[in-house]
């Protein structure tokens, strides 16, 4: 493997040279025999160790939550927000700088995921954060970063969201950013580009940004950023594109909005900004955050502050206090900001892993986890009801507090987790499960699949906006979410329900020519395939079905020489080179094994080599090391290292290898 100058790897790992892996039981990465007794013994020991570690990390209230690591833009934007609001203190700046500085590479850059290529916008935001913390431009690490930034085109070449943050302090001109008028809140729900055409994460971000765009605030810059400029202070206007294409169309729309800004009726603009303020305040969660995620949180605070909400206002006070709940204090004194927190997701996955590994269904810690999950069910309507107005609520969200945006994925997995627990109040469980199943069924999209947060959120226009140059802004159905819902429906005895069959048909249509499935919320084809195969088997497809056999053949073809599986995030950009390719990881090996085991491959060489890899790489404390990012916020653009993934998915795979498939006889 060749390393490039930006610290990334230039090519997928080779599978040509087999690597022998020695397990604690003396086995190798190519263990002989069907159901080798030695391998089973080693796998059982590994499962016990992993179970003990997972049980020891449960919170007293019943939940699990691993750190959710993304990239240093979260930390940089936290400092910029605090500077904008006038609440940045020296201790916070110092702790954040320790973390940001610790993620810088030798060439002066920052990446968005472990081992990934340097990213310009991330590097600019990290550099500015360190300047805010007191690092000087002539320091060697800062000079290296600035030189690289200039070589890439400087701040003029960064994404729109980075330039918005710079514009707040006069480092970029507001007139060189796309217009985003608050009057768009008045567009009716049937009109193109109304706010409900956007995915919930984009919608929550865009509404406050319309206020910021209208107000165009500029705080006094604490220092110049001339060292990051590779040309003029502003952006050179792009040449007019053809009116026949979308680029040309939106260029002309933006020009029209700029003209409208000059003549916008003051009463209408005030009414629009007041409507935005009401919309924002109504969606603040009980803990003070917005949607449980960073972007709407920070932009909502800025927007409300610009509209006259002082820091003592209850809404602002709760929002500012919530910022610190997203900070993870580390042993070295550094401070990492989580873009989101994942307790519901982590808890249901932990329960599934522990139960499948053989923990008794009435184990007190499983019952406590079930109690906590039952208390997290969302029982009031949210924005999802705009497209499903008559549907009763009943889903689960991802975070501690996010009653506006439950999601289909968490709901399906929570139901699957609850079905593994012998709860002392079965009627309560039945009632909660029935509401969750009804809500998931009602959120099916027209084509038969399921998105994450909304039904039929499939518009093509939002992603074409010049403002939307960072990540997905719509929420169409995906194979991984659809698979989890189909699996849950099958376990609930609804495998023959017409809606389940439509989901199965959708999955079969979405299978890639090579036999894999695309992974929207996990990296990538390994996640999609690891989700789809168990669901299809649970829904009644025989293991000999051609779709299942093609998936098995693909998984065998991408197994690493060491026995594990891994996939780099570059598969989102270059699937031909990177699909199913990357250094072996515990979570991705778990996904591959879950698919193969569901397909009846328990005694196969591929499965035994994969299990042997998990056994061999387990730490003595029962965990696995996994610096790689295997979670996805936006494919390629925003990547996640879920610190609990390295624990729950290997344990699930080991448990199913040892104990067989859960619900095997119940699915139909």
JOJORA-V919555 format. One record per backbone hydrogen bond with DSSP energy under -1.0 kcal/mol. NH is the residue of the N-H (numbers start at 0). CO is the residue of the C=O. E is the energy in kcal/mol with one decimal. If there is no record, write none. Layout:
# JOJORA-V919555
NH | CO | E
NH | CO | E
This chain:
# JOJORA-V919555
3 | 7 | -2.6
6 | 3 | -1.7
9 | 1 | -3.0
22 | 26 | -2.5
25 | 22 | -2.3
39 | 35 | -2.5
40 | 36 | -2.3
41 | 37 | -2.2
42 | 38 | -3.0
43 | 39 | -2.6
44 | 40 | -1.9
45 | 41 | -2.4
46 | 42 | -2.6
47 | 43 | -2.2
48 | 44 | -2.4
49 | 45 | -2.6
50 | 46 | -2.5
51 | 47 | -2.5
52 | 48 | -2.2
53 | 49 | -2.4
54 | 50 | -2.7
55 | 51 | -1.8
57 | 54 | -1.1
58 | 62 | -3.3
61 | 58 | -1.9
68 | 640 | -2.2
73 | 70 | -1.6
75 | 71 | -2.5
76 | 72 | -2.8
77 | 73 | -1.5
78 | 74 | -1.7
79 | 75 | -2.3
80 | 76 | -2.6
81 | 77 | -2.2
82 | 78 | -2.4
83 | 79 | -2.5
84 | 80 | -2.6
86 | 81 | -2.8
92 | 88 | -2.2
93 | 89 | -2.5
94 | 90 | -2.4
95 | 91 | -2.5
96 | 92 | -2.4
97 | 93 | -1.9
98 | 94 | -1.4
99 | 95 | -2.7
100 | 96 | -3.1
101 | 97 | -1.6
102 | 99 | -1.2
103 | 100 | -1.2
104 | 108 | -2.8
107 | 104 | -2.1
115 | 112 | -2.4
118 | 109 | -2.6
122 | 118 | -2.2
123 | 119 | -2.5
124 | 120 | -2.5
125 | 121 | -2.4
126 | 122 | -2.3
127 | 123 | -2.4
128 | 124 | -2.2
129 | 125 | -2.2
130 | 126 | -2.1
131 | 127 | -2.4
132 | 128 | -1.6
133 | 130 | -1.3
134 | 129 | -2.7
138 | 135 | -1.6
142 | 138 | -2.8
143 | 139 | -2.2
144 | 140 | -1.4
145 | 141 | -2.7
146 | 142 | -2.3
147 | 143 | -2.0
148 | 144 | -2.5
149 | 145 | -2.5
150 | 146 | -2.0
151 | 147 | -1.2
152 | 149 | -1.6
153 | 148 | -2.7
154 | 227 | -1.5
156 | 153 | -1.9
157 | 154 | -1.5
162 | 158 | -1.9
163 | 159 | -1.8
164 | 160 | -1.6
165 | 161 | -1.9
166 | 162 | -2.2
167 | 163 | -1.4
168 | 165 | -1.4
169 | 166 | -1.5
170 | 165 | -2.3
175 | 172 | -1.6
176 | 173 | -2.0
183 | 180 | -1.6
184 | 181 | -2.1
185 | 182 | -2.0
186 | 183 | -1.4
190 | 187 | -2.0
193 | 190 | -1.4
196 | 193 | -2.5
197 | 194 | -1.1
198 | 472 | -3.6
202 | 198 | -3.1
203 | 199 | -2.4
205 | 201 | -3.1
206 | 202 | -2.1
208 | 204 | -1.6
209 | 205 | -1.7
211 | 207 | -1.9
212 | 208 | -2.9
213 | 209 | -1.9
214 | 210 | -2.5
215 | 211 | -2.6
218 | 167 | -3.6
227 | 224 | -2.1
228 | 225 | -1.7
244 | 241 | -1.5
248 | 244 | -2.1
249 | 245 | -2.8
250 | 246 | -2.0
251 | 247 | -1.9
252 | 248 | -2.0
253 | 249 | -2.6
254 | 250 | -2.0
255 | 251 | -2.1
256 | 252 | -2.4
257 | 253 | -2.0
258 | 254 | -1.8
259 | 255 | -2.5
260 | 256 | -2.2
262 | 259 | -1.2
263 | 259 | -1.3
268 | 264 | -2.4
269 | 265 | -2.7
270 | 266 | -2.4
271 | 267 | -2.4
272 | 268 | -2.5
273 | 269 | -2.5
274 | 270 | -2.2
275 | 271 | -2.2
276 | 272 | -2.3
277 | 273 | -2.3
278 | 274 | -2.5
279 | 275 | -2.6
280 | 276 | -2.7
281 | 277 | -2.6
283 | 280 | -1.5
284 | 288 | -3.0
287 | 284 | -1.9
292 | 289 | -1.5
293 | 338 | -2.3
296 | 292 | -1.0
297 | 293 | -2.4
298 | 294 | -2.2
299 | 295 | -2.0
300 | 296 | -1.8
301 | 297 | -1.9
302 | 298 | -2.7
303 | 299 | -2.6
304 | 300 | -2.1
305 | 301 | -2.2
306 | 302 | -1.4
307 | 304 | -1.4
308 | 303 | -2.5
312 | 309 | -1.9
316 | 312 | -3.5
317 | 313 | -2.3
318 | 314 | -2.0
319 | 315 | -2.9
320 | 316 | -2.3
321 | 317 | -1.8
325 | 322 | -1.6
326 | 323 | -1.4
327 | 335 | -3.5
329 | 333 | -2.5
332 | 329 | -2.0
334 | 94 | -1.7
335 | 327 | -2.5
337 | 325 | -3.5
343 | 397 | -1.2
344 | 397 | -1.0
345 | 341 | -2.9
346 | 342 | -2.4
347 | 343 | -2.5
348 | 344 | -2.1
349 | 345 | -2.2
350 | 346 | -2.4
351 | 347 | -2.1
352 | 348 | -2.4
353 | 349 | -2.7
354 | 350 | -2.7
355 | 351 | -2.6
356 | 352 | -1.5
357 | 354 | -1.6
358 | 353 | -2.4
362 | 359 | -2.1
366 | 362 | -2.3
367 | 363 | -2.3
368 | 364 | -1.9
369 | 365 | -2.4
370 | 366 | -2.5
371 | 367 | -2.2
372 | 368 | -2.6
373 | 369 | -2.7
374 | 370 | -1.7
375 | 372 | -1.3
376 | 373 | -1.0
377 | 394 | -3.2
384 | 381 | -1.8
385 | 382 | -1.9
386 | 383 | -1.0
390 | 387 | -1.5
406 | 395 | -2.6
407 | 451 | -2.6
410 | 406 | -1.9
411 | 407 | -2.3
412 | 408 | -2.3
413 | 409 | -2.9
414 | 410 | -2.1
415 | 411 | -2.1
416 | 412 | -2.2
417 | 413 | -3.1
418 | 414 | -2.0
419 | 416 | -1.8
420 | 417 | -1.6
421 | 360 | -2.3
422 | 420 | -1.2
428 | 424 | -1.6
429 | 425 | -2.8
430 | 426 | -2.5
431 | 427 | -2.3
432 | 428 | -3.0
433 | 429 | -2.6
434 | 430 | -1.9
435 | 431 | -2.4
436 | 432 | -3.0
437 | 433 | -2.4
438 | 434 | -2.3
439 | 435 | -2.5
440 | 436 | -2.7
441 | 437 | -2.0
442 | 438 | -1.1
443 | 440 | -1.3
444 | 448 | -2.7
447 | 444 | -1.8
457 | 455 | -1.4
463 | 460 | -2.0
464 | 461 | -1.4
467 | 464 | -1.3
468 | 466 | -1.3
474 | 456 | -1.0
477 | 449 | -2.0
481 | 477 | -2.4
482 | 478 | -2.4
483 | 479 | -2.1
484 | 480 | -2.2
485 | 481 | -2.7
486 | 482 | -2.7
487 | 483 | -2.1
488 | 484 | -2.7
489 | 485 | -2.3
490 | 486 | -2.3
491 | 487 | -1.8
492 | 489 | -1.8
493 | 488 | -2.9
496 | 493 | -1.3
500 | 496 | -2.4
501 | 497 | -2.0
502 | 498 | -1.6
503 | 499 | -2.4
504 | 500 | -2.7
505 | 501 | -2.3
506 | 502 | -2.3
507 | 503 | -2.4
508 | 504 | -2.2
509 | 505 | -1.6
511 | 515 | -3.4
514 | 511 | -2.0
522 | 629 | -2.4
527 | 523 | -2.7
528 | 524 | -2.3
529 | 525 | -2.4
530 | 526 | -1.4
531 | 527 | -2.4
532 | 528 | -2.1
534 | 530 | -1.2
535 | 531 | -2.7
536 | 532 | -2.4
537 | 533 | -2.4
538 | 534 | -2.1
539 | 536 | -1.6
540 | 535 | -2.4
544 | 541 | -2.1
548 | 544 | -2.6
549 | 545 | -2.3
550 | 546 | -1.7
551 | 547 | -2.5
552 | 548 | -2.5
553 | 549 | -2.1
554 | 550 | -2.5
555 | 551 | -2.4
556 | 552 | -2.0
557 | 553 | -1.3
559 | 563 | -2.7
562 | 559 | -1.8
567 | 580 | -2.9
570 | 567 | -2.0
571 | 568 | -2.1
573 | 569 | -3.3
576 | 573 | -1.2
577 | 573 | -2.6
578 | 574 | -2.0
580 | 577 | -2.8
584 | 564 | -2.5
588 | 584 | -1.9
589 | 585 | -1.9
590 | 586 | -2.0
591 | 587 | -2.2
592 | 588 | -2.4
593 | 589 | -2.4
594 | 590 | -1.8
595 | 591 | -2.4
596 | 592 | -3.1
597 | 593 | -1.7
598 | 594 | -1.7
599 | 596 | -1.6
600 | 595 | -2.5
603 | 600 | -2.1
607 | 603 | -2.3
608 | 604 | -2.7
609 | 605 | -2.1
610 | 606 | -2.9
611 | 607 | -2.3
612 | 608 | -1.9
613 | 609 | -2.0
614 | 610 | -2.4
615 | 611 | -2.6
616 | 612 | -2.0
618 | 622 | -3.5
621 | 618 | -1.6
630 | 639 | -2.9
631 | 520 | -1.6
632 | 637 | -2.8
633 | 637 | -1.7
636 | 634 | -1.8
637 | 633 | -2.4
639 | 630 | -2.6
640 | 68 | -2.9
642 | 66 | -2.7
644 | 641 | -1.2
646 | 643 | -1.8
647 | 643 | -2.5
648 | 644 | -1.6
650 | 646 | -1.3
651 | 647 | -2.4
652 | 648 | -2.3
653 | 649 | -2.7
654 | 650 | -2.8
655 | 651 | -2.3
656 | 652 | -2.1
657 | 653 | -2.2
658 | 654 | -3.0
659 | 655 | -1.6
663 | 660 | -1.1
665 | 662 | -1.2
666 | 662 | -1.3
